[in-house]
Amino acid sequence: MIVGVITVVGLLVTRMPGAIRASLPLPDQIILPDGAVAQAFTQGTHWYAVVTAQDQILIYNRSSGALVQEIAINPAATGP
């Protein structure tokens, strides 16, 4: 039974690193609009987004770094 557990653990350790997707690189710099203050950052395969203290979500193209979309957050519509 001990040999079986060691075998399973050994297989998991040797097989899992190849199955784990490499993390996406962070952009070198992000140019925010004047007065914008970053609060949060998230990213996808082809884009990254910054949530600002001014209740906006700014979505950038990963390859060009260009701002492609601005989404206004309506604070009155969030939460109780």
Contacts in CASP RR format, 6 or more apart in sequence:
PFRMAT RR
TARGET T0000
AUTHOR 0000-0000-0000
METHOD contacts of the structure
MODEL  1
MIVGVITVVGLLVTRMPGAIRASLPLPDQIILPDGAVAQAFTQGTHWYAV
VTAQDQILIYNRSSGALVQEIAINPAATGP
24 43 0 8 1.000
24 44 0 8 1.000
24 45 0 8 1.000
24 62 0 8 1.000
26 43 0 8 1.000
27 48 0 8 1.000
27 60 0 8 1.000
27 62 0 8 1.000
27 65 0 8 1.000
30 38 0 8 1.000
30 48 0 8 1.000
30 50 0 8 1.000
30 60 0 8 1.000
30 65 0 8 1.000
32 38 0 8 1.000
32 50 0 8 1.000
32 52 0 8 1.000
32 58 0 8 1.000
33 58 0 8 1.000
33 67 0 8 1.000
35 54 0 8 1.000
36 50 0 8 1.000
36 52 0 8 1.000
36 53 0 8 1.000
36 54 0 8 1.000
36 56 0 8 1.000
36 58 0 8 1.000
37 52 0 8 1.000
37 53 0 8 1.000
37 54 0 8 1.000
38 50 0 8 1.000
38 51 0 8 1.000
38 52 0 8 1.000
38 53 0 8 1.000
39 51 0 8 1.000
39 52 0 8 1.000
39 53 0 8 1.000
40 50 0 8 1.000
40 51 0 8 1.000
41 48 0 8 1.000
41 49 0 8 1.000
41 50 0 8 1.000
41 51 0 8 1.000
42 48 0 8 1.000
42 49 0 8 1.000
42 51 0 8 1.000
43 49 0 8 1.000
43 62 0 8 1.000
44 62 0 8 1.000
45 62 0 8 1.000
46 61 0 8 1.000
46 62 0 8 1.000
46 63 0 8 1.000
47 59 0 8 1.000
47 60 0 8 1.000
47 61 0 8 1.000
47 62 0 8 1.000
47 68 0 8 1.000
48 59 0 8 1.000
48 60 0 8 1.000
48 62 0 8 1.000
49 57 0 8 1.000
49 58 0 8 1.000
49 59 0 8 1.000
49 60 0 8 1.000
50 57 0 8 1.000
50 58 0 8 1.000
50 60 0 8 1.000
51 57 0 8 1.000
51 58 0 8 1.000
51 73 0 8 1.000
52 58 0 8 1.000
55 72 0 8 1.000
55 73 0 8 1.000
55 74 0 8 1.000
55 75 0 8 1.000
56 70 0 8 1.000
56 71 0 8 1.000
56 72 0 8 1.000
56 73 0 8 1.000
57 70 0 8 1.000
57 71 0 8 1.000
57 73 0 8 1.000
58 67 0 8 1.000
58 69 0 8 1.000
58 70 0 8 1.000
58 71 0 8 1.000
59 67 0 8 1.000
59 68 0 8 1.000
59 69 0 8 1.000
59 70 0 8 1.000
59 71 0 8 1.000
60 66 0 8 1.000
60 67 0 8 1.000
60 68 0 8 1.000
61 68 0 8 1.000
END
